[in-house]
Amino acid sequence: MNVADSELVMGILKNKGYRITEVAEEANVILLNTCSIRENAEVRIHGRLGNLKKLKENRADTVIGVLGCMAERLRKRLMDEQKMVDLVVGPDEYRRLPEFIDNAFTGEKGIGVKLSRTETYDDIEPFREEGISAWISIMRGCNNFCSYCVVPYTRGRERSVDLESVVADVKKLSERGFREITLLGQNVNSYNSEGNDFADLLASCAVIDRSMRIRFSTSHPKDISEKLLQTIADHENICNYIHLPVQSGSNKVLDEMKRTYTIEHYNSIIDKAKELIPNVSFSTDIIAGFPNESDEDHDATLEVIKRSRFNGAYMFKYSPREGTKAYNLEDNVSEAIKTKRLSEIIDLQHKISFENNQELIGKEQILLVEGSSKKSDQFLAGRTDSNKVAIFPYSEDAGVGSYVKVKINRATSATLFADLIEIVLPGNEKINLTA
């Protein structure tokens, strides 16, 4: 979501004549786009601002701004403690950025952190560099108010982008040769535009270009429907991969988290998806050490990992976020126990990821080629429909944006290794993958 918001900001500023530089020393304006989901993200931003202090001292006319969730949450602290910050702008006031920047050049500090119930930026085209993958925000904000989460307070209430606007964006990206889009929302399942739900939007996007993969994130278990699962099954180019945060395997903890579903409901979604969607894969989010979490609650989380057999997971120790309902709960699980439980969760998930990948050895997969392997330009890297990274020997015919068929010959918990069988679709060509 931050990548998509950064592209939105770049689009707004480029329309006002700004150009982008990758070198901070060359910049007249430096903007840090922030996240408040985890405490560590905020710590890193303060570190970045510290690194920029010398640059500001050497070039007093440089404008430095903080954007995004942290801007709304910590606006006073940023202005008072980080005195070199010239503007603080929240996620619903990006339209005013050019105005704030102009004022900052005259020495005026700018704060714009009002939340909106209507702003979706659907009339602004984000700046996207050439590539194969793009992110499209289909909605902003969140109505769920999970007790540990700051998002409803920093990004406001839910509002959806018009279906026609999203479809138009997908068409433009298809014409530019993009091969994959990811539809973004804090809870895509609650998307609603003039009676069109998320399944309707997915289907409308899927038929635009059958050679373009469609992904989405994130799904809330309380809103996922059989209609949505069937839509994924009906369209070959909607990836059979669902990120479905469970957070905990304990109904007691889920209730205190205000997640509004039971683990039995969560399991039923997994079962229905496996019934309807061939080779469907799941990833998840898990929080270890939530307040009042007992050993039995932790064991229940381990059980849901074993049952669901996720392909991957984002796993974290609980950290209190000021302003959330859980912040008022006693953080009574010790750091040592949090660390131990998180380690057990990570070890179990790595074991299952390894076992899942071993089952693919000897099987064929279609990859979207993303570029050279990080470790060697003698190998190429691509991604499967189920969001697994696979490495295979370099071929000059398998350019970025190509679809290739490979055969998996070995695997770790994180990576598949394969032999190239054939080029299914060279870069920049279109084909109906359902044919």
N, C-alpha and C positions, 0 to 999 in steps of 0.2 A: 504493500500500500504506500510505503514511503517512496519507493521508486516511481510509482504512478503519480504521486503528488509532486515529486521533484520535476517530472516531465511536464506536469501542468504548470508549475511555476516558471519553468524555462520557456514554455509556450507563451505565457503572459508577457514575460520580459523581452523575448525576441520580437514580439509584436510592437514593442516600444523602442526597438532599435538596439537593444543590448545584444552582445555576442558572448559566447561561452569560451572560457579559457580553462585549461587543465592546470595552469600554474598559478598558485595563489599570489605570488609576488607580482604578477601581471594584472591582477584583478583590482578594479575600483570598488566592486561589491562582492562580499563573501557571505553566503547564506548557509547556515547549518540547519538541515531538516531533522527534526528530533522525534523520538519515541519515548513514551513514559510507561510502556507495558512492564518493563523490568527495571529494577533499580540500577543495574550495571550500565544500562544504556544512558541514563542520566549522568552517571559518574564519568563516562567516556566523553560526553559533550563538554563537561566542565574542563576535562583535560585538553580537549581540542581548543577550547577558548583560551586556555593558558598558553598553548603553543602559538596562537595567533597574536598574543600580546605584543611580542617584539615587532612583528610586522606592522601592527597598528602604531607602535611608537616611531617606527621609521617612516611611515606614511600616514600622517594624521588625517588625511582626507579620504582614507579607505573606510567604506561603510561596512560594518559587520552586523549581521542580523541573525536571530534565532527564530526558526519557523516550526510549526507543527504542534504536537501534543504538549511538549515541554513548555512551549511558549505560553500556553493558556494556564498551565499549572503553576509555573514558577516565575511569572512575569515580574513580580516585584523583586524577588531575589536576584534574578538575572540583571535587572537594571541597577539595583543597589550594590550588589557584590561584584558583578562583572561590569564595571563602569565603562568598559570599552564597547559594550553592546549598544548599538545605535537604534535598533528596532526589534520588536518582539511581535510576531504576527502568527495568530492561530490558524487552524486549517480552514476556517470559513471566511477568512478575510484576505485571501490571496489576490483578489481583484484590486485591492488597494495598495499592493506592493509598490508599483511605480510611484504612486503619490508619497508613500512613506519614504522611499529611497530619495526622491527629489528633496523632501524636507530635511532628510538626514544630511545631505550635502551642505545645507545651510546651517547645520548645527542643532537642529531640532530632533529630539528623541521621538520615536513613534511606537505606539502600542495599539494593536488591533487584535483583540481576542474575543470579540463577541461571537457567540454561537448562533447558528441560523437553523430554522426549521424548513427552509426552502432551497438553500444553495446546493446545487449539484454540479456546477460548472459545465453543464451539458452543451453550452454554446462555444466553449473554448477548446481548440484543438491542441492537445499536448505536443510538445516537441519530442519526437522520437528519432533517434539516429537510426541509420539503416541496420537491419539485423533480421533475425528470423523469429524472435519471440517478442511479444508485446503484452502489456498489462492494460486492462480497461476497467476503470472503476464504474460499477453499475449502481452503486448506492453509497451513501455516506452515513456515518453515525451508527448508533446501536440503541435498541430499546430494552435490552435484556437485563442490565444492571446486576450481573454476576457480582457477588459480594467482594471479590478480590480484584476487580477490574476497574481501571480508571477511564476506559474508553468513552462511556456515555457522558462523562463529565468533561472530557477534553475534546471530543469530536461531535458531541450533540446527539440529537435524536435521529432515528432512521428517516431517510427520504431516498427515493429511487429515481434514477435517471430514466427518462422516457425510453421505451423500447425502441422507437424509431431512431433515436439518437445513437443508441448502442449499435444497432444494426448498420447504420451509416458509417460508424467508426470501423466496424469489422470489414465492411466493403472497401474502405480506403486502404486498410492494412493489407487486404488480399491483393488489391491492385498494385501495391508496392512490393509484393513478393514475400510478405511475412508468412511463416509456416505454422505459427502457433500463437494463440492468444489465451490469456488467463483472465477470466472475469472475476473481479474483486469486490468483496463486501465483507463487513464484519460478520454478517450472517446472511449469505446469499439466498438461503432458503426462504427468507421473509421478503424477498423482492416483490414489489407490487407496482405495476404501472398501468393505470386505467383498466384494471381487471385482469391484466396479464401477470401470471406468476412466474417464478424462476424457471420452471419446466418449459413454459411457453417461450421465454427468452432464449433458453438454451437451444430449443428446436429451431427458432428463427435464425440464430447465428450459425447453426450446423449446416443449414442448407445453402448458405451463401457460397461456400467454397469447400468442396468435399476433400480437398488436399490440405486443408488447414485444420490442425488439431485444436480442439477446444478443451481447456481446463478451467477449473474454478476453485475459489477458496474465499471464505471458509464456510463450512456447513455446521449449523447448530442441530444437535440430535432432536430437539423438541419439535422442529419444523420440517424435517426431511419427510418426503411423502413417497408413496408407491408410484405416483404419477411421475415424479422426478426420476426415480430409479428406472422406470420403464422407458423414459425418454433417453436416458443414457444408453440403455440396452438397444434402443431402436436406431441409434445413429452411430455408425462405425467411427466417425471422426471425433465424437465426444469421448475423451479418454476414460478408460475404465478404472479410474483412480479417484478416490474420495478421501479428502482430509476431514476427519470426523473427531474433533476433540472430545475425549471422555473425561479428562481431568482427574477422576478418581473412580475406583471400583466399588466404593462404599456408598450406599444410599444415605447414610447418616451424614457423611461428608458432602455429598452432592447437595443435600438439603441445606446445609450450612453455607455452601457456595452459591446458593440460589440458582442452581442449574435447571431446575424445573423439569427434570426427567429422572426416571429411575434407571438403575443398571439393567433391569429386566427389559425396559423399553429400548435401551441402547443395544442390548444383545439381539433384540428382535429386528432392529434395522440391519445389523450385520448379516443376520440370517436371511432376511428378505433380499438384500442386495446380492448375496452369493447365489440365491435361487434365480434371480432375474438376469444378472449380468455375468456372462462368461469371463472367468479369470479376473474378476474385480479385485482390486487391492486397496488397502486402507493404510493411512498414517493417522497419527493422533497427537494430542498434547496431554501431558501428565504433570501434575503438581505434587511434589512430595513434601510431607510435613505441614499440611494445613493445620490451623489451630484445632486442638482437641482430637487430632488424628491418632487413633490407637494402633497397636500392633495388628489387631484384627482388621481394622480399616485398611492398613497397608497391605496385609495379606490378600484382601479382596481386590486391591488394585493389581497385584501380581496375577491373580486368577483371571481378571479380564484381559490382561496382556496375553496370557496363555491361550485363552479361549478365542480371542479375536485374531491372534497371530498377525499383528501389524507388520507391514513392511518397513516402517520407520516410525520414529516418534521424536517430538520435541519435549525434552524432559528437564524439569527445573525444580529447584528447592523453592518453597514458598517464601516470598519476601513481601512484607506489608507495604501497601501503597497508600500514602496519605490521602484522605478524602474518600476512600472506599468504606463500605460497611464493615468489611473484615478488619479494617484498621483498628476498630474499636474492640475486637476480640483479643484476648490475651495470646500473644505469640508463644504458646507454652510447649511447643515441641523443640527440644534443644537442638543447637546447631549440629552437635555430634550425631544425634539420631536422624536429623534431616539428611545429613551427608551419607549415613549408612543406608537409609532407605532409598535415597536417590541412586546410590551405587548398585544396590540390588536390582532396581528397576532397569538401569542402564545395562547391567550384565545380562539380565533376562532378555531384554529387547535385542541386544546384539546377537545373542544365541539364536533367537527366532529369526532375525533378519538373515543370519548365515544359513540356517536350515531352509528358509524360503528360497534363497538364491541357489542353494545346492540342487533344489528340485528342478531348476531351469537348465542344468547342464545337459547337453545333448539336444536341447530344444531350439527351435528357430524363433527369432524375434525381429520385429520391424523397428528400426531406429530412425530418429530424426537427427541428422548429423549437426553437431553444434560447433565443432572446430577441433583443433589439435588437442591431444591429451595434455594435461597439465605437466606431466613428467617427461614427455618426449614427443617431438614432432614427427617421429617415426610411427606414431599411432594417432588415430582419430577417436574422438569421443562423441557418443550419441546418447539419446535418451529413449527408453521404451515407452510405450503407451501407459504402462503402469508406473512411470516416473523413476525408473531405475537407470543409473548411468552404466553404460557399457563401453569398453575400449576394444578397438580392433585395428589391425595393421593398416597403415596409410595406403590409400589408393587415390591417384589423381582424378579418377572419375567420381569419387565420393566427396563432392564439395560441400561446403556449409549450406544447409538447407535441403540437402538430398535426403530421400528416404532410402534406406538400404536394408536388405535382409541379411541377418547374420545367424550363425549357430554358436551357442554358448559352449565354451570348452572348459572353463573353470570360473570360480566365483569366491569372493570374500563376503563379509557381511555388508559391505558398502558398494562393491563394484562387481560388475560382470565383465568377463573377458571372452572375446568372441573371434570367430573367423568370418570374413566377408563371403557371402554366397553370391549376391547379385545386387545391382542398383535397381531399386524398384521405381524410383522417380528422381531424375536429376534435379538440381537446383533450378528454381524459377520456372518450373513447368507445373501445369495443373492436371490432375487426374481424379476421377471419381474413385476414391479408395473403397467404396462399398461395392463397386462393380465386380 
